[in-house]
C-alpha cells in the first residue's frame, strides 16, 4: 500500500473514533441483551433506550479520583494500562474493513496497513497486551492482583497455542498470511455439485474444527465469562485490577471491550468472509459495492460479540483446573491433529494424489487398521471393588466432641463404636 501520509492520518483517526464509539455501544448492547436474557429491562433511563447510560458511566470513570496506593511501583502501575490500551488499538491496523475504493481521487483499501504476514503481526500485538495485565498485578504489590496476573499469563500461554494452530490451518488453506489476501480468497466462488449458484468459499465450513477451536480460544484469550478467572471477584476480589480506579481502570475497561471486538474481527476476517456480502444477498450486485463492505463487516463482528454476551448470561464460571485441562488436554491436541490432516490434504491436492487410486487405498487401509485396533483391543480389567461403607467414629473419643467429616458417621445403635486397639504389653523376662 502506497497511500499518502494524509490518507493514513484520515484512516487512523476514523478507526480510533469508530472503536471508541463502538465500545460505548457495546457496553449498552451487553447490558440490554443480558437484561433480555434474564427477564429484566436493562438501562432504560438517560437518553432513548438508555443509550446515554454507557456514555455517562464513561465520563464518570474519567473524572473520578484516580487513587494510587502508597505501596505500588508507580512507574509500572501507570505503564501497565497504557500497554494494554495501545495493544488493543494497534491490532486493528491490520484488519481490512473493505475492498478498494476511491477517496479524494486516491484509490486505496479500507485498511490502515496491509502486510504479507499481517495475521502474525496481529497475533504478536495481542500477545504483547498480556504484559499490561502481568505488570498490573506485579506493580500493585498486593496478593490478589499478583494471583490474577499469574492466572492471566498461564491463560494466555494455554490458549494462544491452540489459537495459533487454528491460524496455521488457515495459512495452509489460503496459501497466504496477509489478511487482505485471506479475505480475497474467501470471496472466490465455488460450484456445489457442479452447479455455480454464487456460493463463496468461507473457511468456517471447510475448516470447521479450526473455527470451533478458535471460537473457544478467543473467549479464553479475552478473559470473558465463563473464562474470567483472572478477575474472579468471588476468589480474587477483582484480580489484577483490584488496586486500580479512575482513568487507569477505565483504560482496562476500554481494552477489554476492544479486545472482544478484535478477536471477533479476526474470526470474521479468517473464517467468515471478512467484508464480503453473505450469500444469497451477494447475488444482487448493488449489495457488493465496496463502500458497503464495512457494513457487512460490522454486522458479522457484532454477531460474534452477541455470542460473548450470550455466554456471559448463560454459563457459570469454570474451575481453574477445568479451564487449564480444556486447553492443554483438549484444544491443543485436537488442533495439532487437525493441522496435520489439513497439511496432508493440501499436499495431496497439490501433488495430484487425490486423483490416484493408490492414495485412496492407503487411506482406506489406515482406516481399517484403526477400526480393527479399536474392535479387538482387550478392554481394561474392571477396577477392584472398593469398600464404600462409611467410617464409624466416636465423637467423644478424644475427650472433646468432634463433628463427622464427609464419609464418616457417628456411632449409634445401628453403627456401634469401634473398639479401641488393645495396648501392646511388653513382657519382661
Residue pairs with C-beta under 8 A, 6 or more apart in sequence:
1 108
1 109
1 111
1 113
1 114
3 11
3 106
3 108
4 106
7 103
7 104
7 106
7 108
8 112
10 103
11 111
11 112
12 93
12 112
15 92
15 93
15 112
16 89
19 89
19 92
19 258
19 261
20 254
22 261
22 298
23 254
23 257
23 258
23 261
24 54
24 55
24 58
25 54
26 257
26 260
26 261
26 305
27 54
27 57
27 58
27 257
28 43
28 50
28 51
28 53
28 54
29 302
29 305
29 309
30 305
30 308
30 309
30 312
31 42
31 43
31 50
31 53
31 54
32 42
32 43
32 49
32 50
33 42
33 306
33 309
33 310
33 313
34 42
34 309
34 312
34 313
35 41
35 42
35 43
36 42
37 310
37 313
37 314
38 313
42 50
43 49
43 50
43 53
43 54
44 50
45 53
46 52
46 53
46 56
47 53
47 55
58 250
61 246
61 247
61 249
61 250
61 253
62 246
62 247
62 250
64 245
64 246
64 247
65 245
65 246
66 245
66 246
66 247
66 248
67 245
67 246
68 74
68 77
69 140
69 141
69 142
69 243
71 141
71 142
72 139
72 140
72 141
72 243
73 138
73 139
73 141
75 139
76 135
76 138
76 139
77 136
77 139
77 140
77 243
77 248
78 248
79 135
80 131
80 132
80 133
80 135
80 136
80 139
81 132
81 136
81 244
81 248
81 249
81 251
81 252
81 255
82 132
82 251
83 128
83 129
83 131
83 132
83 135
84 129
84 131
84 132
84 133
84 251
84 252
84 255
85 132
85 251
85 252
85 254
85 255
87 125
87 126
87 128
87 129
87 132
87 255
88 129
88 254
88 255
88 258
88 259
88 262
89 258
90 125
91 122
91 125
91 126
91 262
92 112
92 258
92 262
92 265
93 112
93 113
94 111
94 112
94 113
94 114
94 115
94 118
94 119
94 121
94 122
94 179
95 111
95 122
95 179
95 262
95 265
95 266
95 269
96 109
96 110
96 111
96 114
96 179
96 180
96 183
96 269
96 274
96 275
97 110
97 111
97 275
97 293
97 294
97 297
98 109
98 110
98 111
98 275
98 290
98 291
98 292
98 293
98 294
98 297
99 109
99 110
99 275
99 290
99 293
100 107
100 108
100 109
100 290
101 107
101 108
101 109
101 110
101 290
101 291
102 108
109 180
110 275
110 290
110 293
110 294
111 179
111 180
114 178
114 179
114 180
115 121
115 178
116 176
116 177
116 178
117 177
117 178
118 177
118 178
118 179
118 180
119 167
119 170
119 171
119 177
119 178
119 179
119 182
119 266
119 270
120 177
122 179
122 262
122 266
123 160
123 163
123 164
123 167
126 221
126 259
126 262
126 263
127 156
127 160
129 255
129 259
130 152
130 153
130 156
132 252
132 255
133 148
133 149
133 152
133 153
133 230
133 240
134 149
134 152
134 153
134 240
135 149
136 145
136 149
136 240
136 241
136 244
136 252
137 145
137 146
137 147
137 148
137 149
137 150
137 152
137 239
137 240
138 146
138 149
140 146
140 240
140 242
140 243
142 242
142 243
144 236
144 237
144 238
144 239
144 242
145 236
145 239
145 240
145 241
145 242
145 243
147 236
147 239
148 230
148 231
148 236
148 238
148 239
148 240
148 241
148 242
149 230
149 240
151 229
151 230
151 236
151 239
151 320
152 223
152 230
152 239
152 240
154 324
155 220
155 221
155 223
155 227
155 229
155 230
155 323
156 221
158 220
158 324
158 327
158 328
158 332
159 217
159 220
159 221
159 327
159 331
160 217
160 221
161 327
161 332
161 335
162 213
162 214
162 216
162 217
162 327
162 331
162 332
162 335
163 213
163 214
163 217
163 218
163 221
165 210
165 213
165 332
165 335
165 336
165 338
165 339
166 207
166 210
166 211
166 213
166 214
166 217
166 335
167 214
167 270
168 339
169 207
169 209
169 210
169 338
169 339
169 342
170 182
170 203
170 207
170 210
170 270
170 271
171 177
172 339
172 342
172 343
172 346
173 203
173 206
173 207
173 342
173 346
174 181
174 182
174 185
174 186
174 203
175 185
176 182
176 185
179 269
179 274
182 203
182 269
182 270
182 274
183 269
183 273
183 274
183 275
183 276
185 201
186 200
186 201
186 202
186 203
186 273
186 274
186 276
187 200
187 273
187 274
187 276
188 200
188 201
189 196
189 198
189 199
189 200
189 201
190 199
190 200
190 201
191 197
191 199
192 199
198 279
198 280
198 282
198 283
199 279
200 273
200 276
200 279
200 282
202 271
202 272
202 273
203 210
203 211
203 270
203 271
204 211
204 271
204 272
207 271
207 342
209 334
209 335
209 338
210 271
210 335
210 338
210 342
211 267
211 271
213 331
213 334
213 335
213 338
214 266
214 267
214 270
214 271
215 267
215 307
216 326
216 331
217 331
218 263
218 264
218 266
218 267
219 226
219 227
219 308
219 311
220 227
220 323
220 327
221 259
221 263
222 256
222 259
222 260
222 263
222 308
223 229
223 230
223 231
223 256
224 256
224 260
224 308
224 311
224 312
225 311
225 312
225 315
225 317
226 311
226 312
226 315
226 316
226 317
226 318
227 317
227 318
227 323
228 317
229 235
229 317
229 318
229 320
229 323
230 236
230 239
230 240
231 238
231 239
231 240
231 241
232 239
232 317
233 239
234 317
236 242
241 249
241 252
244 252
260 305
260 308
261 301
261 305
263 304
264 301
264 302
264 304
264 305
264 308
265 297
265 301
267 304
268 274
268 297
268 300
268 301
268 304
272 300
273 300
274 293
274 297
275 293
275 294
275 296
275 297
276 282
276 288
276 293
276 296
277 287
277 288
277 292
277 296
278 296
281 287
282 288
318 326
347 353
348 354
348 359
353 359
390 407
390 408
390 409
390 415
391 407
391 408
391 409
392 408
392 409
392 410
392 411
392 415
392 416
392 417
392 418
393 402
393 404
393 408
393 409
393 410
393 411
393 417
393 418
394 410
394 411
394 417
394 418
395 401
395 402
395 403
395 404
395 410
395 411
397 417
397 420
404 410
409 415
411 417
411 418
